[in-house]
Each structure stands twice: as C-alpha cells, then as structure tokens.
Amino acid sequence: MQPATPARPFAAAGGGGPTSRGVTGFLSHPNLGSPGSVDKIFGVFAVNGWHNVLHLATGLLGLAAAGYLARTYALAFGLLYVVVAVWGFIIGGGDSILGIVPVNTADNVLHLIIGVLGLAAGAASPVAANTRPAPA
C-alpha cells in the first residue's frame, strides 16, 4: 500500500462521492433509454441515467485505486474531469457530451474544481518507489 499522500484521500473521496452520487441518481433517474431526458439534482446539476453510470464507474475506480494506485487515479481522474469541464464550457450549458451526458454551467464548474483538485493531489504525491528486488 502507498504511504499517506494527498492522492489517497482524494481517491477515497473521489471514489465515495461519485459512487454515492451514482447510486442516489439511479433512485431519482434510472432511465438509460432516453439520453434527452434530463433531471436536475438539487435543482442545479443536470443528470440522466448515463451520467449516473459514469459517476458509478469513476467512483468505483477511485475506491479500488485508493490503496495502491491513488496517485495514478488522481492524475487520470483530474485530467478527465478538466477535459469534461472544458468540453462542457465549449458546447454550452443545457447541451450534452457525446449526445448522452447532459451538462450545464454548474456541472462544468464542479467538474473543473474536482479536476484541478485531482491534478493537484496527484502532483503533490510522490511516485511510489519500486519495492521489488532487482533481477540477479
């Protein structure tokens, strides 16, 4: 297991948050069949069933990575969310990424903040030392 680094709590929170968000999202919007059908969580964040699937996938990856691959997860997750935020800002609020994942300005801002935090946590965490013995 990696020593305590900023990436480990980020991976745990980056795993737990989206996982719980995806599960609760399916309670309010379980439909995967209609990408155009969008609900608003807390009256602010645009979601649909596919958005919930992405939250579950990235969240479960974070939980799995929290012990050994936290730095890699923080950097990859951070970069992914920055790209999603920039993409969302480019297409504008009320549209969807790839025609299936709805985004709005609140989503874009949240994705940007989470992405920057992930990149910062990954950058602030040292690369894990290779603990395997050198071949003889």
N, C-alpha and C positions, 0 to 999 in steps of 0.2 A: 504494500500500500504506500502511496506517496505521502511524504510528510505534510503537515498542515501548511497550506499555501492559500493565497486569495482565490485560486481557481476551485479549490474543494468546496467551500461554502457556496460559491457561485454555481457549481454543477449541481449541488444538492438543492439549492433554491430554484435554479433553472430547470431542474427536473421536477421537483414537487409542485411548483407553481403551475406550469403548463399542464402537468398531468391532472391536477385537481380541476383546472380550468376546462380541460377537455371533457372530463367526466361530468362536471356540472353542466357544461354546454350541451351535452347529449340529453340531459334532462329537460332542457328548455327548447332545444332544436335538434332532434335526432335525424331529420330527413337528409339523406345523402343524394337522393334522386334529383333534386332541383337546385342547381348552383345559384340560380337567380333569386331564390327565396332566402331572405336575409332577416335576422332578428338583431335587436340591439341589446347587449348585456349592460345593465346599469343605465340603460337609455343612452349609452355613449358608443360602445365598441361594436362594430358590425361583425356578425358571425353567421356561419351556417354549418352544416354537418361536416363539410370538408375542412373548414377552419378548425373544427374540433378534432378531427383526425390528425391534422398537423400538430396541434398542441399536444395530443397524446404521444405522438411519435417522438417529437423533440424532448418532451418531458421524460418519457421512459428511457431515452438515450442518456439524458442527464443523470438520472438516478443510477443507471448502470455504470456510468463513467465516473461517478463521484469518488470512487476509491483509487482507481489506477490510471485513468485517462482524463482526469479533471482538467489539466492544462489544455490538452488537445480539444476537449469538448468546449471549454470556454472560448478558445480562439475560433473554432469552427462555427459554433453557435453564434458568437458575437459577429463574425463576418456575415453569416447567413442573415441575421436579423438586420444588420446595417444595409445589406443589399435589398432585402424585402422593404425596408423603410424608404430607401431612395427610390426603388421601383414604385412604391405606393405614392410617394410625392410626385413622381413624374406622371403617372396615369391620373392622379387626382382623386379626391375623396368621392365616395359613392360608386366607385368602379371596382373591378376585381382583377386579381393577379391570375394570369392564365385562364381567365374566364370562369374560375371556380372559387377562388378565395377572396371574399369581399374585404375591402379595406376602406378606411376613412381617415380623416386627419388625426383623430385621437389614436387610432391603431398605429398610424405611421410614427407619431411622436413616441408612443410607448415602445414600438419596435426599435426605434433609433436609440432610445435611452438604454434598453436592455442590451442591444448590440454593442454599444460603446462600453457599458459595464463589463460585458463578456470579454471584449478585446483587452480592456484594462486589467481584468483579473488574470487573463492568460499571460499578458506581457509582464505582470508583476510576479509571476510564479516561475521559479527556476525550472529548467529542463531536468527531468528525473535522471539521476545517474544510472548508468548501466551496472547492474549488480551481478551479472553473470561473469564467471571467471573467463579469462582469455583462453582461447584454444591452445593446447600444448603442442 
